[in-house]
Amino acid sequence: MLADLVVVRRDESTQIDWEVVATSLPVIPYPQAVCRLVMSNLVDGRVLSGDALVVRSDEQRHVFRGGGELSGLRAEDGLETGQ
């Protein structure tokens, strides 16, 4: 599975917002339920993980909305409040 991860920190919140849009080989669509995502960054080998809700899923495209903390982020990712 290949995916794009979008992470946003808003000044008015201490929580981050994150979403994953993924493409896979043809599979049975995922049910709209909470799941645990574990992702490997191909650039630096870092592992990120967190609980997410399946928002939309068809045979090859899948959208997951982060449901809380995303572990594996670093300060150099630039997500500190006020940046």
C-alpha positions as CSV (number, residue, x, y, z in Angstrom):
1,M,0.0,0.0,0.0
2,L,1.3,3.5,-0.9
3,A,-0.1,6.4,1.1
4,D,0.1,10.2,1.6
5,L,0.0,11.5,5.2
6,V,-1.2,15.0,5.9
7,V,-0.6,16.4,9.4
8,V,-1.8,19.9,10.6
9,R,-1.3,21.6,14.0
10,R,-3.6,24.6,14.6
11,D,-2.6,27.4,17.0
12,E,-5.9,27.2,18.7
13,S,-5.5,23.5,19.6
14,T,-3.0,21.3,21.4
15,Q,-4.0,18.3,19.3
16,I,-2.8,17.6,15.7
17,D,-5.2,16.7,12.9
18,W,-4.0,14.0,10.5
19,E,-5.3,12.1,7.6
20,V,-4.0,9.3,5.3
21,V,-5.0,8.8,1.7
22,A,-3.9,5.4,0.5
23,T,-3.8,3.3,-2.7
24,S,-3.6,-0.4,-2.7
25,L,-3.8,-3.4,-5.0
26,P,-7.5,-4.4,-5.4
27,V,-8.9,-5.6,-2.0
28,I,-12.3,-5.9,-0.3
29,P,-13.2,-2.4,0.9
30,Y,-12.4,-1.8,4.5
31,P,-15.5,-1.3,6.8
32,Q,-16.1,2.2,8.4
33,A,-14.5,1.4,11.7
34,V,-11.5,2.3,13.9
35,C,-8.3,0.7,13.0
36,R,-4.6,1.0,14.0
37,L,-2.3,2.4,11.2
38,V,1.4,1.6,11.2
39,M,3.3,3.5,8.5
40,S,6.9,3.4,7.4
41,N,8.5,6.5,6.0
42,L,10.4,5.4,2.9
43,V,12.8,8.4,3.1
44,D,14.2,7.9,6.6
45,G,12.8,4.6,7.7
46,R,10.9,6.1,10.6
47,V,7.7,4.4,11.8
48,L,4.6,6.4,12.5
49,S,1.5,4.9,14.1
50,G,-1.9,5.9,15.5
51,D,-5.6,5.0,15.6
52,A,-7.7,6.2,12.7
53,L,-11.3,5.9,11.4
54,V,-11.9,4.5,7.9
55,V,-13.8,7.4,6.3
56,R,-14.0,5.9,2.8
57,S,-12.8,2.8,1.1
58,D,-13.3,1.2,-2.3
59,E,-11.3,-1.6,-4.0
60,Q,-8.1,0.5,-4.3
61,R,-8.5,3.9,-2.6
62,H,-8.8,4.4,1.1
63,V,-9.2,7.5,3.4
64,F,-8.4,7.3,7.1
65,R,-9.0,10.2,9.6
66,G,-6.6,10.3,12.6
67,G,-8.4,9.7,15.9
68,G,-5.8,11.1,18.3
69,E,-2.1,11.0,18.8
70,L,0.3,10.1,15.9
71,S,3.5,8.6,17.3
72,G,6.8,8.9,15.5
73,L,6.6,12.7,14.8
74,R,9.7,14.7,15.5
75,A,10.4,18.4,16.3
76,E,12.0,18.9,12.9
77,D,8.7,18.0,11.3
78,G,7.7,21.7,12.1
79,L,4.5,21.0,13.9
80,E,5.1,23.1,17.0
81,T,2.3,25.5,17.9
82,G,3.0,29.0,16.5
83,Q,5.0,28.0,13.4
